[in-house]
Amino acid sequence: YTYELQKYVFGDIANDFNEQAKKNNLNIEINVTLYNPSNSTNHVDDYGSMLEHLLMKKSLSYDLFIYDNMYSPRYSPYFEDLRNWLPEEHIKMYSSGVASQTCTYEDKWVGLPLCVDYSLLYSNMELLNKYQKEIPKTWNELIETGKYILQKEKENGNENLVGYYGLFTSSDTSMCSFIEFIHSFRKSRESPYPSYESKEAINALNTLKKLKNELSSDDIFKMSEVEVTRKLTLKDGLFIKDWMERDEDINSIWKKTVLVGNNEGVSGSSVGLFNIGINKHISERRKKIAADIIKFATSKEIQKKYVLMKHKIFSGINSLYDDEEVCKIFDCQIAKNIQPIGRPSSISDNYNKYSLKFRNYLEKFLYGSEDTSITLQKFIDITKVYTISRNPNESLEEYEVVTSLKCELRLICLSLGYTLIYTPILYQLIKNLPISHKFILWSKNNKLLFFIISIMYDVFLNISFTLYTPFNPELMIINDGKNFYTCKLQNNHGKRKSLNIKPSPHVESSNIYSEDSSEDEKYSKKVVYINKKNSLMAKTMNLHFYSGNNIKYNNNQSDIFIYNKNSNTKLGKYDFKDPFNTEPSIFTNNNDSNSSST
């Protein structure tokens, strides 16, 4: 999934390779399938799910995949480590740049960037020159300059001028804008990304809201990328934050610079980067060919010829910005001064869900009355897992990690504790019974043995119970609260089988199997998913199948029907609720064959 400018870059590189292959009789041809806003109604998130669906099915339809860099952790299991297929010196060309952040995961080079995009600041030089103002170098300078010019323009009858377009859209672009804004509040250029518990983060959030309130508005901040980019062809703005646009595509009054920061010389720019990776399921021969294609497409010559010289967008090879020929037509100084920051795509197993929750909290702060400290704590609590501390002065802190062993020991300790409490009471009651019986007489004469047998019986029951129904830690996600692990009982009799299904928006059904069952007990259900708005959507469904008819799930906006594998008869239907609802819904039987969703 790509946008218009990158579409032409990919096409030019593919055509060049095909011409070279034809001249050298290589019998190789690249066929590029692109999804973009002009030929598809899909969103990049839907494309991401479709791609993963193909990779999970071990599809051989595609040898190479071009994907958004935020999916590097998500696709890592399905792509080859490029270090095994490309020369070391080729990887080194990229290791000093942003690719080391966005193309690697767990010490594996998942892909290489075909081209790179950064967010920049666009300043209206016509207005700045009119009021003899310089391009600001800090956020405070930008706010003061903006307020001054807005006031002067209002005095001259211009009520339509907007001080700042922030690009806090309803999509993941809002996450990019936020991450880079926090990054720009580092103490120095070498400082790491500020913690959400730091004074820098508090200052950043307060400045962001001030920027919105004094130079913009809620509606302006929420404008889509397309709307904001269109503003660069007009003159009704003072400062605009947007992705890289070519000079010939925007009004000449706009001057591009790196984004400003809290301190002069410190800034932050989000990274929009299209990686190319090799499908690990194809044959070794095709992997070798795919590696040669990546080596060609990401070579210094091709990157210079098409990415920089022809299309004038950023490359992932930093050394190209020292090339005099490149710098004659491309602003190499901007490229050298950019301080990139990637999205935190590895922070969660489901980045899309994390981003959505994060952006919901951000919107409540920006457009509501949520407190700064509370908002930052909510950001932390999305992924932080709390446990109860042994220190009575500290509640719910990260001290004790819940493990299976601790769950078992907890049960044993509780059980033994009750045994030790009630056995002496039982013994005393038996001893005081006013009747004569062999067992009562034996108990009176064998007090110690009575206690030992009682405790050994308790231990035997606990061991038997543990072997038959072991415990496993289960993460409880709490909305607007603190996440924690709890001990979950695993019943071997009705063995729980869990799997994640991430279906394609183009496929109406999928046969799914439990990965943790043997061949004879393996089973499948046919899942049919149809959006309630009558359009197929790519959604991530987390289903937990049991050997009985009870099924848990988390999802929304779809209807799911379960069919028996052998008879193909419909067993039931799911009714979806809020995806963040931690209370699972229960499978219900619904054999209405007239259901419109069927």
C-alpha distance (Angstrom), angle and dihedral (degrees) to the residues before:
residue distance angle dihedral
Y1 . . .
T2 3.78 . .
Y3 3.78 143.8 .
E4 3.80 129.0 -110.5
L5 3.81 100.8 -89.9
Q6 3.81 95.1 47.0
K7 3.82 89.5 46.9
Y8 3.81 90.5 67.4
V9 3.81 92.4 45.9
F10 3.81 92.1 55.3
G11 3.79 91.4 45.0
D12 3.81 93.7 50.9
I13 3.80 92.9 48.9
A14 3.83 91.7 48.5
N15 3.82 92.3 48.2
D16 3.80 91.8 49.2
F17 3.81 91.5 50.9
N18 3.83 92.3 47.6
E19 3.81 90.7 51.7
Q20 3.81 91.4 49.7
A21 3.81 91.3 47.0
K22 3.81 91.2 50.4
K23 3.82 92.5 49.7
N24 3.81 91.2 50.7
N25 3.83 95.5 41.9
L26 3.80 92.5 -122.0
N27 3.81 94.5 149.9
I28 3.82 89.5 -137.6
E29 3.78 126.7 125.0
I30 3.81 130.5 178.6
N31 3.80 116.0 -137.9
V32 3.81 111.0 -168.1
T33 3.82 121.5 -156.4
L34 3.80 110.7 -165.3
Y35 3.78 130.5 -174.6
N36 3.79 114.2 -161.3
P37 3.82 138.3 152.8
S38 3.81 92.2 -88.6
N39 3.82 97.0 56.3
S40 3.80 103.8 25.7
T41 3.79 139.8 47.5
N42 3.80 90.2 -153.5
H43 3.76 121.1 115.2
V44 3.80 120.2 -136.1
D45 3.84 89.5 -105.5
D46 3.82 90.7 57.0
Y47 3.79 90.5 48.1
G48 3.80 89.0 51.4
S49 3.80 91.2 55.1
M50 3.81 92.3 45.7
L51 3.80 90.7 52.3
E52 3.78 92.5 50.5
H53 3.79 90.0 48.8
L54 3.81 89.9 56.6
L55 3.79 92.1 46.3
M56 3.81 93.9 47.9
K57 3.82 89.0 52.4
K58 3.82 88.2 53.1
S59 3.79 88.6 -122.0
L60 3.81 116.3 -167.5
S61 3.80 93.4 -163.9
Y62 3.80 93.0 101.2
D63 3.80 130.3 36.9
L64 3.81 97.1 -170.7
F65 3.80 131.1 32.7
I66 3.81 127.4 -158.2
Y67 3.78 109.6 -155.9
D68 3.79 144.2 164.3
N69 3.80 111.7 -88.1
M70 3.81 92.7 -123.0
Y71 3.82 88.0 73.1
S72 3.83 96.1 59.1
P73 3.85 93.1 104.4
R74 3.81 91.4 43.0
Y75 3.82 95.2 51.3
S76 3.80 97.7 35.4
P77 3.85 94.8 101.1
Y78 3.83 91.0 55.7
F79 3.82 100.0 46.0
E80 3.78 132.0 75.3
D81 3.79 121.0 -112.1
L82 3.81 100.3 -108.8
R83 3.80 91.4 -148.5
N84 3.82 86.4 74.0
W85 3.81 92.2 56.0
L86 3.81 108.5 30.7
P87 3.83 130.1 61.1
E88 3.79 115.3 -96.1
E89 3.82 92.1 -119.9
H90 3.81 90.2 56.3
I91 3.82 92.3 55.6
K92 3.81 89.7 45.7
M93 3.82 90.4 61.6
Y94 3.81 87.3 67.3
S95 3.81 102.8 31.5
S96 3.80 93.9 82.3
G97 3.80 93.0 54.0
V98 3.78 138.6 60.7
A99 3.83 91.1 -69.3
S100 3.80 90.1 80.0
Q101 3.84 86.8 65.1
T102 3.78 100.3 40.1
C103 3.82 107.2 29.1
T104 3.79 100.4 48.5
Y105 3.76 133.8 72.3
E106 3.80 127.1 176.1
D107 3.82 92.2 -10.0
K108 3.82 92.2 -51.0
W109 3.82 126.1 118.6
V110 3.80 98.8 -135.0
G111 3.81 94.4 178.2
L112 3.80 146.9 -24.8
P113 3.82 126.2 -115.3
L114 3.80 117.9 -102.6
C115 3.79 88.6 -169.6
V116 3.80 138.3 -14.3
D117 3.78 133.6 -135.3
Y118 3.82 127.3 -161.2
S119 3.79 132.7 -173.5
L120 3.80 114.9 -115.6
L121 3.79 141.2 -177.0
Y122 3.81 117.4 -108.7
S123 3.81 115.4 -159.8
N124 3.82 125.6 -163.6
M125 3.82 99.8 -125.6
E126 3.79 92.6 -174.9
L127 3.81 91.2 64.4
L128 3.80 95.4 37.0
N129 3.81 91.2 52.9
K130 3.79 91.1 44.6
Y131 3.82 90.7 59.7
Q132 3.81 94.6 32.6
K133 3.78 94.3 -115.9
E134 3.81 128.1 148.8
I135 3.78 125.9 -133.4
P136 3.84 103.3 -86.9
K137 3.79 120.5 -110.5
T138 3.82 99.0 -162.8
W139 3.80 136.0 35.6
N140 3.79 91.9 -111.5
E141 3.81 90.4 53.4
L142 3.80 90.0 48.7
I143 3.82 91.6 51.8
E144 3.81 93.3 47.3
T145 3.83 93.3 46.0
G146 3.79 90.8 46.2
K147 3.82 94.1 49.9
Y148 3.81 91.4 48.5
I149 3.83 95.6 50.3
L150 3.82 93.3 41.9
Q151 3.80 89.9 53.7
K152 3.81 92.9 47.6
E153 3.81 92.1 47.8
K154 3.81 91.0 50.0
E155 3.79 89.0 52.8
N156 3.81 87.3 54.2
G157 3.82 91.8 50.8
N158 3.82 99.2 -99.1
E159 3.81 103.7 133.1
N160 3.82 95.9 158.7
L161 3.79 100.6 66.1
V162 3.83 114.2 118.6
G163 3.78 117.5 -151.3
Y164 3.81 100.2 -154.7
Y165 3.81 137.4 6.2
G166 3.80 105.3 -155.7
L167 3.84 103.4 -175.8
F168 3.80 96.5 -134.8
T169 3.80 93.3 153.1
S170 3.79 129.0 171.4
S171 3.82 89.6 -101.5
D172 3.80 132.8 73.0
T173 3.82 87.9 -80.1
S174 3.80 84.9 82.9
M175 3.81 88.3 61.9
C176 3.83 89.3 51.6
S177 3.82 91.0 51.5
F178 3.79 92.1 48.7
I179 3.82 97.0 45.4
E180 3.81 92.7 50.8
F181 3.82 91.7 46.3
I182 3.81 91.9 54.8
H183 3.83 89.3 43.9
S184 3.81 89.7 55.6
F185 3.83 89.9 61.9
R186 3.79 94.6 66.3
K187 3.79 114.5 129.5
S188 3.81 92.1 -121.1
R189 3.78 139.7 -1.2
E190 3.80 91.0 -97.0
S191 3.82 94.9 48.4
P192 3.82 118.8 109.5
Y193 3.79 125.2 -114.3
P194 3.84 107.0 -67.5
S195 3.78 118.6 -103.5
Y196 3.81 114.7 -116.9
E197 3.80 87.2 -122.2
S198 3.82 92.2 58.2
K199 3.79 130.6 101.1
E200 3.81 88.2 -120.4
A201 3.82 91.2 61.5
I202 3.82 92.3 48.2
N203 3.81 90.6 48.7
A204 3.81 91.1 47.5
L205 3.80 94.2 51.9
N206 3.80 92.7 47.7
T207 3.82 91.3 48.1
L208 3.80 91.1 48.8
K209 3.78 91.7 54.7
K210 3.81 90.8 45.3
L211 3.81 89.4 51.6
K212 3.80 90.9 52.1
N213 3.80 95.2 45.3
E214 3.82 98.0 45.2
L215 3.83 103.6 35.2
S216 3.78 104.3 22.8
S217 3.80 143.3 11.0
D218 3.80 140.0 -121.5
D219 3.81 93.1 -93.7
I220 3.82 93.8 46.4
F221 3.82 91.7 49.5
K222 3.82 90.6 50.8
M223 3.82 94.9 52.5
S224 3.80 115.2 129.7
E225 3.79 124.1 -113.6
V226 3.79 91.5 -105.0
E227 3.81 92.0 52.7
V228 3.80 93.4 46.8
T229 3.81 93.2 47.3
R230 3.80 89.4 51.4
K231 3.81 88.5 57.4
L232 3.81 88.3 64.9
T233 3.80 88.6 68.5
L234 3.82 90.2 55.4
K235 3.81 136.9 55.0
D236 3.82 104.1 -127.9
G237 3.79 96.8 103.8
L238 3.79 136.4 69.9
F239 3.83 102.3 -161.7
I240 3.80 126.7 12.7
K241 3.79 129.2 -174.6
D242 3.80 109.8 -152.9
W243 3.78 143.2 138.5
M244 3.80 121.3 -84.5
E245 3.82 112.6 -62.4
R246 3.81 125.7 -178.0
D247 3.82 116.4 -111.5
E248 3.80 91.4 -121.3
D249 3.83 90.2 57.8
I250 3.83 97.0 54.8
N251 3.80 138.7 54.2
S252 3.81 113.9 -81.4
I253 3.84 92.1 -123.8
W254 3.83 90.7 74.0
K255 3.79 121.0 90.3
K256 3.80 121.2 -165.6
T257 3.80 122.1 -136.6
V258 3.79 136.0 154.1
L259 3.79 115.4 -83.4
V260 3.79 116.4 -90.6
G261 3.81 127.5 -118.0
N262 3.77 141.8 -155.3
N263 3.81 89.9 -90.2
E264 3.79 125.5 36.7
G265 3.80 111.1 -96.8
V266 3.80 93.7 24.0
S267 3.80 120.2 98.6
G268 3.79 142.4 140.7
S269 3.80 133.8 -136.4
S270 3.79 127.4 -172.6
V271 3.76 118.0 -126.4
G272 3.78 122.1 -126.6
L273 3.77 105.3 -175.7
F274 3.79 134.8 167.6
N275 3.80 112.0 -146.7
I276 3.78 127.6 -166.0
G277 3.80 119.9 -147.6
I278 3.82 139.2 176.6
N279 3.80 121.5 -111.8
K280 3.83 105.1 -120.8
H281 3.83 92.7 -152.6
I282 3.82 97.1 66.5
S283 3.80 123.4 92.9
E284 3.81 123.0 -80.5
R285 3.80 90.2 -111.3
R286 3.79 92.5 54.4
K287 3.83 90.6 45.3
K288 3.81 88.9 56.8
I289 3.81 90.8 51.3
A290 3.82 91.2 45.4
A291 3.81 90.0 51.7
D292 3.82 90.3 52.1
I293 3.81 89.5 52.1
I294 3.83 91.7 51.1
K295 3.80 90.3 47.2
F296 3.81 89.2 52.8
A297 3.83 96.1 44.2
T298 3.81 94.3 46.8
S299 3.80 96.8 40.6
K300 3.79 118.6 123.1
E301 3.83 91.6 -115.2
I302 3.83 95.4 53.0
Q303 3.80 93.7 41.4
K304 3.79 90.0 52.1
K305 3.80 95.2 43.7
Y306 3.81 100.2 47.7
V307 3.81 111.2 12.0
L308 3.80 98.7 44.3
M309 3.82 109.6 16.9
K310 3.80 101.0 37.3
H311 3.80 106.1 27.2
K312 3.82 98.5 22.9
I313 3.78 98.3 -139.2
F314 3.78 128.8 130.0
S315 3.80 124.8 -78.5
G316 3.79 127.0 -153.0
I317 3.84 91.6 -127.8
N318 3.81 106.4 93.3
S319 3.81 94.8 -168.8
L320 3.82 90.0 67.4
Y321 3.81 89.2 71.0
D322 3.81 87.9 69.3
D323 3.81 91.4 57.5
E324 3.83 109.4 109.8
E325 3.80 93.0 -151.8
V326 3.81 90.8 54.2
C327 3.79 94.0 45.8
K328 3.82 91.8 55.1
I329 3.81 90.4 69.6
F330 3.82 102.0 20.2
D331 3.82 128.8 57.5
C332 3.80 97.7 -117.3
Q333 3.80 91.9 174.9
I334 3.80 91.4 66.3
A335 3.80 90.1 50.7
K336 3.81 91.3 51.1
N337 3.82 94.1 47.4
I338 3.80 97.6 47.6
Q339 3.81 113.9 113.1
P340 3.81 102.5 -158.0
I341 3.78 127.9 -154.6
G342 3.79 123.5 -174.0
R343 3.78 127.3 -146.0
P344 3.84 115.5 -93.4
S345 3.80 92.4 -110.4
S346 3.82 93.7 149.3
I347 3.81 94.3 54.0
S348 3.81 92.8 87.8
D349 3.81 139.0 24.4
N350 3.78 86.7 -124.1
Y351 3.78 108.2 39.7
N352 3.82 94.0 175.1
K353 3.79 90.9 58.1
Y354 3.81 91.6 44.4
S355 3.81 91.2 49.8
L356 3.81 92.6 48.6
K357 3.79 92.8 51.6
F358 3.81 91.7 44.1
R359 3.81 91.9 50.9
N360 3.80 91.7 48.4
Y361 3.81 89.8 57.9
L362 3.80 90.8 44.8
E363 3.80 92.0 52.9
K364 3.81 91.5 51.0
F365 3.79 87.8 55.3
L366 3.80 98.8 42.6
Y367 3.79 97.9 41.8
G368 3.79 100.5 24.9
S369 3.78 139.6 41.0
E370 3.80 100.7 -90.3
D371 3.80 113.4 144.7
T372 3.83 119.0 -109.8
S373 3.82 96.4 -125.7
I374 3.81 92.8 45.2
T375 3.81 90.8 50.8
L376 3.80 92.8 50.4
Q377 3.81 90.7 47.9
K378 3.80 89.4 52.4
F379 3.80 89.4 53.1
I380 3.80 88.7 54.1
D381 3.80 93.9 45.1
I382 3.82 94.0 56.7
T383 3.80 90.6 78.9
K384 3.81 105.2 10.2
V385 3.79 115.7 105.5
Y386 3.81 117.0 -151.0
T387 3.79 130.2 -155.7
I388 3.80 132.5 -175.0
S389 3.78 112.4 -93.7
R390 3.81 124.3 -132.9
N391 3.78 85.6 -134.8
P392 3.83 106.5 90.2
N393 3.82 89.3 -150.0
E394 3.80 91.7 59.5
S395 3.77 119.9 60.6
L396 3.79 124.4 -173.3
E397 3.77 100.3 1.4
E398 3.81 131.9 141.7
Y399 3.81 99.1 -90.5
E400 3.77 112.1 107.4
V401 3.81 119.9 39.7
V402 3.80 115.6 -150.0
T403 3.82 112.9 -123.8
S404 3.81 134.4 172.0
L405 3.82 90.2 -106.4
K406 3.79 92.2 53.0
C407 3.79 90.2 49.1
E408 3.81 90.5 53.5
L409 3.82 93.0 44.8
R410 3.79 90.9 49.0
L411 3.81 91.1 56.9
I412 3.81 92.4 44.7
C413 3.81 92.8 48.7
L414 3.80 92.1 48.4
S415 3.79 92.0 47.9
L416 3.81 94.2 46.4
G417 3.77 89.8 45.3
Y418 3.79 92.0 56.6
T419 3.81 90.0 44.8
L420 3.80 91.9 53.1
I421 3.81 90.8 47.2
Y422 3.79 98.8 47.8
T423 3.82 102.6 32.0
P424 3.85 93.4 72.9
I425 3.82 89.5 48.3
L426 3.80 90.7 49.3
Y427 3.78 91.0 47.3
Q428 3.82 91.9 51.2
L429 3.81 91.5 49.0
I430 3.82 91.2 50.2
K431 3.79 91.3 46.4
N432 3.82 92.2 53.0
L433 3.79 95.6 48.5
P434 3.87 108.5 123.9
I435 3.81 93.2 -139.4
S436 3.75 134.3 89.6
H437 3.78 117.2 -123.0
K438 3.83 134.9 149.2
F439 3.80 92.9 -120.3
I440 3.83 92.8 47.7
L441 3.81 91.3 48.6
W442 3.84 91.0 46.9
S443 3.83 90.9 49.9
K444 3.81 92.2 50.5
N445 3.79 91.3 50.9
N446 3.86 96.8 41.6
K447 3.78 105.6 44.1
L448 3.82 95.8 150.8
L449 3.81 93.6 46.0
F450 3.81 89.5 48.7
F451 3.80 90.1 56.7
I452 3.83 93.4 44.7
I453 3.82 93.1 51.2
S454 3.78 91.3 47.7
I455 3.82 92.1 51.6
M456 3.84 93.9 43.3
Y457 3.80 90.3 51.1
D458 3.81 89.2 52.3
V459 3.81 91.0 49.2
F460 3.83 91.2 49.0
L461 3.82 91.7 51.3
N462 3.81 91.6 48.3
I463 3.82 93.5 49.8
S464 3.80 91.5 47.6
F465 3.79 91.5 48.0
T466 3.80 92.2 47.4
L467 3.80 93.4 51.1
Y468 3.79 93.1 46.8
T469 3.80 99.4 40.1
P470 3.82 110.6 21.5
F471 3.80 123.4 -170.9
N472 3.79 126.3 -121.2
P473 3.81 127.8 -172.5
E474 3.80 111.8 -108.6
L475 3.79 123.2 -164.9
M476 3.79 114.2 -127.8
I477 3.81 112.3 -154.9
I478 3.80 110.2 -152.2
N479 3.79 119.2 -162.2
D480 3.80 111.3 -128.9
G481 3.79 88.3 -5.9
K482 3.79 144.7 77.2
N483 3.81 119.7 -61.7
F484 3.79 117.3 -136.0
Y485 3.79 142.7 169.3
T486 3.76 121.6 -110.2
C487 3.80 131.1 -171.3
K488 3.80 109.9 -101.0
L489 3.79 120.3 -162.1
Q490 3.81 113.6 -129.5
N491 3.79 110.6 -149.8
N492 3.80 109.3 -154.8
H493 3.78 91.2 -167.5
G494 3.80 93.3 63.5
K495 3.78 94.6 26.7
R496 3.78 113.6 -154.0
K497 3.78 115.3 -131.6
S498 3.80 117.8 -165.5
L499 3.76 130.4 -167.6
N500 3.77 139.1 159.7
I501 3.78 119.8 -129.2
K502 3.79 120.3 -164.1
P503 3.79 105.4 179.2
S504 3.77 129.4 -162.9
P505 3.82 120.6 -109.4
H506 3.81 87.6 -132.2
V507 3.81 98.3 54.5
E508 3.77 123.2 75.9
S509 3.78 98.7 -160.7
S510 3.79 142.1 14.1
N511 3.80 133.5 -163.4
I512 3.77 107.0 -132.9
Y513 3.79 130.0 -168.3
S514 3.77 135.3 -162.9
E515 3.79 107.0 -108.5
D516 3.80 95.3 -159.0
S517 3.80 98.4 58.0
S518 3.80 130.5 87.6
E519 3.82 123.4 -111.0
D520 3.82 94.7 -96.8
E521 3.78 94.6 48.5
K522 3.81 95.6 38.2
Y523 3.76 111.6 119.6
S524 3.77 136.9 173.4
K525 3.77 138.5 -152.9
K526 3.76 124.6 -158.5
V527 3.78 110.4 -123.6
V528 3.78 118.9 -156.6
Y529 3.77 115.0 -172.4
I530 3.77 124.9 -172.1
N531 3.77 126.0 171.6
K532 3.80 116.0 -118.9
K533 3.79 88.5 -128.0
N534 3.84 88.4 60.9
S535 3.81 94.8 -108.8
L536 3.78 126.6 105.6
M537 3.79 114.0 -111.9
A538 3.78 131.5 -171.8
K539 3.78 106.6 -121.2
T540 3.78 132.0 166.5
M541 3.78 110.5 -121.9
N542 3.79 119.8 -165.4
L543 3.79 104.6 -162.6
H544 3.79 126.5 180.0
F545 3.82 112.2 -159.0
Y546 3.77 123.9 -160.7
S547 3.78 130.0 -168.2
G548 3.82 87.6 -110.1
N549 3.80 128.6 54.5
N550 3.81 98.3 -83.7
I551 3.79 116.4 107.4
K552 3.80 131.0 177.0
Y553 3.79 123.1 -157.3
N554 3.78 143.9 163.9
N555 3.80 120.0 -146.8
N556 3.78 144.0 97.6
Q557 3.78 143.7 -143.4
S558 3.81 95.9 34.4
D559 3.78 140.1 88.7
I560 3.81 116.7 -137.2
F561 3.80 125.6 -165.1
I562 3.79 124.2 -166.9
Y563 3.82 119.6 -144.1
N564 3.80 129.8 -166.3
K565 3.82 109.5 -110.1
N566 3.80 96.3 -136.5
S567 3.81 104.9 35.3
N568 3.83 96.1 27.6
T569 3.81 88.9 -139.1
K570 3.76 118.0 149.2
L571 3.79 112.5 -106.7
G572 3.76 101.2 -175.3
K573 3.79 151.7 -52.9
Y574 3.79 138.0 -103.6
D575 3.77 126.0 -131.9
F576 3.78 109.6 -150.5
K577 3.77 126.4 -137.2
D578 3.79 137.2 178.8
P579 3.85 109.3 -38.5
F580 3.81 90.1 -135.0
N581 3.80 92.6 52.8
T582 3.79 104.4 118.4
E583 3.81 93.3 -163.9
P584 3.82 106.1 89.1
S585 3.76 119.6 -134.7
I586 3.77 119.9 -129.5
F587 3.78 127.1 -116.6
T588 3.79 110.5 -104.5
N589 3.77 128.7 -164.0
N590 3.77 113.5 -118.1
N591 3.80 116.6 163.8
D592 3.79 96.9 171.8
S593 3.82 100.9 142.7
N594 3.81 90.8 -170.2
S595 3.81 93.5 65.3
S596 3.80 107.9 133.2
S597 3.80 91.3 -142.7
T598 3.82 92.3 59.6
